[in-house]
Structure formats: structure tokens, C-alpha cells
Amino acid sequence: MFAVYAETFSFDDPLSGLMVGERPAPEAPDGWATVTVRAASLNHHDLWSLRGVGLRQEALPMILGCDAAGLDEDGNEVVVHGVIGDPSWAGDEADDPGRSLLSERHQGTFAEQVIVPRRNLVPKPASLSFEEAACLPTAWLTAYRMLFVQGDLKPGETVLVQGAGGGVATALITLARAAGLTVLATSRDESKRERARQIGAHEVFESGARLPVKVDAVMETVGKATWTHSIRALRPGGRIVISGTTSGPDVDDAGLTHVFFKQLSVIGSTMGTRAELDLLVKFLDATGARPLVDRAIPMQDARDGFAAMAEGDVFGKVVFTL
């Protein structure tokens, strides 16, 4: 079958190990389903995999991709939850120490077919296109959990989204606005600030700018470049929810004095559960909020999408279609 896969690693030139061609079709074991992929979306995780982060040499060649929407064996339209859990784990799904993303231990979604545990399938409503649905399982599910599970945000509260432009940030802005939150957003890029306003931000600011109000929560995916600003933007008792560090994990000033004096909470968040993905899909179906697709391109041209992400030339999600 046709697939997009990692053959080698290169930290400095990740696209050098990206291959487009034929791979063996998967065979689903008992309890697993075969999904015919109609659309799959690109994540930074896929670019990091080509750099050898989170992916072992002995797992190569590995079909990339964590997200997909398509048809199951019975022709049902489904969204694939990309977190593969340990079947013996009996605790909360989000705490499963044996969980992994598709394309880490199991072949990913950038292919004509992908196999996943049957419990990982979520019904796709007719109101969502395959391209929109394919955006949800990683970036949008991460945003949903950050806002409403870990962040426990309620309508009427104020949230700051740092680094508007990426898939998670655009999801945070759209979901927060649809849920009745007041949304502030930052970006170094003027055009991205304007687009953040267009998709739902009430006010936009240059990165690091002084805000007119203190916020209830900050959604942090940038890390080092915005951390001090995030700490200073919070009201007493506010919280930071962090799911990534795209500018680097180390900070020069952790703002610890502000953390204890203002009694701030710093909360980690990673992905989300199958049940939360189902709630996210239903939320979008009910509200009419939709993922922002930066570009949809044939999977045969996947290299173009990877190159755009590597250069930072995206606003929203890159989707590959079959």
C-alpha cells in the first residue's frame, strides 16, 4: 500500500529521511480494526520523529502520522484516537505509563490503511468533513484537555493563548471562544495576530507585551520564549497549563517568587482520552466551531507539507488527503 514513512534519522536535516512509496498492508489482530484513511493531519511530532526523538532506530522503517479520519471495515465514518494504551492497564487512561502514540511503536496514519484497537474509533458526524475530522486527535484533543479538563475553565473566564499560529494554539483560540471564554492571544508575527483575531481572539498582542488585564489561565505551548510573560500575566490564584515547549524547555527565570507569592498553579497536560475525543467531536458538531485547515494536499505530496511545517510557514493544520 502507499505510505509516507521514516527510513532514517537526521536531526539537522529531518526531511532527508522521509520516504514516499510502498509499504506492506497491515493485518489487524483480534480486537483491532482496519481503517481506510481518507485524510490525515501533520503534527510537529512527525517532524521530531524524523529527527529521532521518541522513535527508536530498530523501529524503522516507520509509517508516520498520529491522526486520521476514514472508514472502518463496515463503511462507518470514524475518527481515529491515536493513543495506543496498554490493554492490561486498569487505571485512568490518561495515567497509563505504557501508552504511546501511533508512529512510535505502531505504524502510523500516513498510509492507505491503519490498524488500531477497535475501542480507539470515534464516530464522525456528517457535519465534519474528513479533512476537518483528521485535525482532531492530536492538536485539537490536546487543546480540549488543556482548556476544559486540566485548566477547568468556565464561560466568562479569561484565557491567554501564547504563540498563536500552530495547530494547538489555533485550536485553543477556536474552542475557548466557542465555550464563552474571553480570549487573548500573542504572536511575534503581525499577520498571525490578525488571523488569530479572525478565528476568535477578542484581543491580540505582540509577544511579551503588557496586557490590559490579568488572566485566569494561560495556555502555554511555547516554553522558554514566553514563560516569564505567562507567569506575570496571571491573576493571583491563576494557572498555567503547559503541553509543549517549542522554543525550548529551559527557562532563565522560572518566576518562582511569583508562583508562590501569587499562589499560582502550573499544570502539565498531554493529549487526551478516547472519551474526551468523543466529547470534542460532539462539541464541534453542536457549536459549529471548526478546525482551521492551513492547506489540504494529496498525500503523495507530503514532503511539501513537512517542508512548510519545518519552515514555520503554517497557520492551523496541514492535512494530507487520499
N, C-alpha and C positions, 0 to 999 in steps of 0.2 A: 504494500500500500504506500501511497505518497505520504511523506512526513518531513518535518523540519527538526533537525537534531544536532546535538553537540557531539563532535568527534574528538576534539582535543580542547585543551585549556590554554588561554593566554590572558594574563592579567592586563597587559598593556594594549593588546590588540584582540579583544574578545571575538570580533566578527571573523577572525581568521579560522576559528574552529567551528563555525556554523555551516552546516551542510543541508542541502535541499535535495531530496531524492527518495529512493525506495527503502522501506524497512519491512520486516516481517509483520503480518497482520496479527493482532493479539488474539489469544484464546482465553475466554472467561472461565475461571473455575467456578465451582458451586457457590452460590450466593452473590456472585458478581454479575454485572450487566455490561453488555456491549452497546456503546452509544456511537451512532453515526454522526460525526461532527458536522455542523452547519456553519458555526462561527466560533472563533476562539480569540481571546484578547491577550495582548502582550503586557507583561509586568516587568519592573526592574529586577525581580527575582530571576527572570530568564537571562537577562544580561549578566547578572552576577554569576549565574551557573556557568556561563561561558568563560568566566574568569577563574572558575574552580572553587567558588565559595558555596558551601553547602552541598556540593556534589563530589562524590568520590571518583577517583581515576578508574577504579575497577568497575564502576557502573556504566562507563562509556562503551559504545555509543548510547546516548540517552535522548529520547524524543522530548523536546522542551514543551512548556506550556502548562499552566495551572488551571486555566479557566476554559469552559466550553459550554455551548448550548447545542442541542441537536435532537435526535430521535432515538428512543430505545428500540428494542427488538420488536415491540408491538406497535411501533409507529407513534407512540406518545411523545409530545414535545416536552423536553426536560432541560433543566439547568443542572450542571454537574458541580457538586460540592467537592472541592479539590483537596480537602484534608483527609488523609487515609489514617484511620485510627487503629490501635491495637485491639483486635476482636476480643481479647481476654480482659481488657480494661473495664472495670465496673463502676468507676467514679465519674465525676463530671467530665464531659467530653473535652472541655477546654483545658483540663488539667492532665490529660493523657500524656505521660512522658514519652510514649512510643509513637506519637503521631508524626506524620511527615506530609509534605506537600507533594502532589503529583509532580513528576520530573526530578524527584530526589532519589526515591527508592523504586518507584513505579513509573513506567513510561507515561509521558505527558499527553497533552491535548492537541498539539500542533500536528495533526495527522487525520487521515480519513476516518479512523476509528480510535476509541479509547475505552479501556475497561476500568470499572470502578465497582466497589461494593454496592449492591442494589440499594442499600439504605442511604447512599450518597446522592440519590436522584431526587430533585425537587421539581414538581410540576411547573411548567412555564405557561403563564396565562397568555391568551391570544392577544392581549393588549400590548405585550412586549415583543419586539422583533427578535430574531435570533441574534443579531448584532448587539442589540441593547442588553439582552439577557446574558450574553457572553462576557459582559463587563463586570458582572456582579460578584462572582465567587471569591475574588481576592481583594481588589481595591475597595469595592463598594461594601462588601461584608466587613472588611476592616473598619471602614468609616462608620458603619451602622453600630458595631460593637463599641467603638470609641465613644460615640455620642450618647447612646441610649443604655448601654449595659455598664461599661466601666465608668463613663462620665456621668451617668444617671441624670442627664439634662432634661429639663421640663420646659414646656412652652412658656415664653415670656423671659427666660434667662438669656444672658448674652454670652456668646462664644467667639473666640478669636481663632481663626484658621491661619496658621503660618505657611508661607510658601505656596500661594495659590498657583495652580498650573498643572501639577501632577495628578495622576489618576485618583489617589486617595484624597487629595485636597479638594478637587472639584466635586468629588462625591460628598465630602463633608459639608461643603457650601450648599449644595443642592438639597441634601437630606435635612440639614439644620433649618433652612428656610421653609421647607415643606412642613416641618414639625412645629413651626411657630416660634422659632428662636430668633433673636436679633443677632445677625451675623456680621462680624468684622473680618477682613482678610488682608493679608500683606503679600507683597511681591516686590522684587527688585526691578521687575520689568513693567513699564507703563502699560504696554498693550495687554499683558496678562492681568494687571489690575483692572483694566476696563472690562475685560472678558469675565473676570470674577464678579464684577457688578452685574453684568448681563445675565449671569446664571443664578443670581440670588443674593449676593452680598449686599447688605444695606450700606456699608461704608468700606472703602478700600484705602490702604495706606502703603507708603514705601516701607520696605523692611527696616525695622528699628525705629520707626517714627513714634513720637509720643502720641498716645491715644487720648481721646477726649473723655473716656470713662474707664473705670476698672471693670474687668470682665469676670464672669462667674467661672469660666473654664477656658483653657487654651488647648487646642488640638495640635500636637507637635509631631511633625514627621521629618523635620529638617535637622535638628540636633545642634551642633556646635555653633552655627552661624546665628541662630535665633534664640538660644536658650536663655541668655540673660534678659532679653526683651520679654520672653514669655513669663519669666518669674516676676518681673516688675509690672507686667500688665494685669496681674491678678488682684482681685479684691481680697481682703482678709478672709481666710477660710476657703479660698478658691482652690481649684485643682487643675493640674496639668495631666493630660492623657497623652502618652507617648507610644507610638507604634513604629518609629523608624528614625534613622539618623543619617539622612542622605548627604549632609555636609560633614559628617564625621562624628564619632561618639564621644570624643574627649572635649571637655569644656575648660576654658581658662578660669572662669568664675562660676562656680555652681550655685551661687546665690544662697548659700546655706543660712546666712543670717536672716534673709527674707523668709526662707522656708519655715524656720521655727518661730520667728517673731510674728509672722502673719498667719501661722498655723495652716500652711498650705499642704495640699496632698499631691504627691507625684505618683501616678498610676500607670503601670505598663499595660499594654493591650496588644494582642496578636490574633489576627484572623478572626474567626468566629465559628459557631457551631452550625450543624445542619439545620437545627430548629431556628436559629437566628437568620440563616439564609432564607428559609421559608417565610419568616416574618418580613424580611426585607422585600422579597418578591411581592408579597401581599400589600405591603406599604406602598410600593410604586404603582401597583395595579389600582389601588384605591385613590391615591392622591394625584396621579397623572405625572408625577415627577419622573424624569428620565435621565439615564446616563448620558454624559456628553461624549460623543464619539469624535475624536480628532480626525481620524481617517479610517476608512474601511478599504482594505486592499486584498487582492487574491493571495492565498497562502503561498502560491508559487513565487510571489514577490516579497516574501517575508524579510529578506535581507534589507529591503528599503525601510521597513518598519523598525527593525533593530537599529539601523543607522540613525534614523530620526530620533529615537529614544536616547541613543548614546550621545548625540549632539545637543540634547535638551530641547529639540525643536518640536515639542508636542504640547497641547493643552487639552487634557482629557485623555481618552483611551484610544490606543491603536488596536484595530480589530482585523483579524485575518478571516477571510471567508472561503468556503468551499462550496 
